[in-house]
Amino acid sequence: MEEPVFSSLSVFAALVLIVLNGFFVAAEF
């Protein structure tokens, strides 16, 4: 589970979630 690909994918997924969260919050207001 300590593969660089897994680490990069997890960081990418976190960034996507943050961007989507910000987008939905901006869409609400």
Secondary structure, DSSP 8 states (H G I E B T S, - for coil): ---HHHHHHHHHHHHHHHHHHHHHHHHH-
